[in-house]
Every structure is written in structure tokens, then in C-alpha cells.
Amino acid sequence: MDTGTFRGLITLILIVAFIGIFFWAYSKRRKPDFDEAANLPFADDDEKPTRDKHASTEHEADSRHDRGDKNR
């Protein structure tokens, strides 16, 4: 098998893989999943962002002082 044949086979495999992924992505079975994913940016966040439970303001101030941070 020479280099040209090998490259041709690899190209053929990649084309078949591309076509397979294309049909998988645009199949009717995937549409509900993609519609849900498309609406994620518009979803309301009911939860507030939480801080680390182990971090406290006192410890945070101490760690700033220990590092020499003057912008408290």
C-alpha cells in the first residue's frame, strides 16, 4: 500500500464520519435536545450564587493582610 492509497482511505473514512455526524446532528430525534439547549440562555436562575462555605470575611481579610495586599 503506497502513501497515496493510504491518504485516500483516510480521506474516505473522514468523509464518511463527517456525513454520519451531520445526519446524527440533524436527525429528528435530536431536535428536542437542541431546542432545549438553544433556550438555556433565556432560562431564569432561581438560585442565588453561593460563596464557599469555608470562606469567611475574617479569614479573607487576614489572608489579604498576610499577602501584603493594601487594598482592603
Buried (B, 14 or more C-beta within 10 A) or exposed (E): EEEEEEEEEEEEEEEEEEEEEEEEEEEEEEEEEEEEEEEEEEEEEEEEEEEEEEEEEEEEEEEEEEEEEEEE
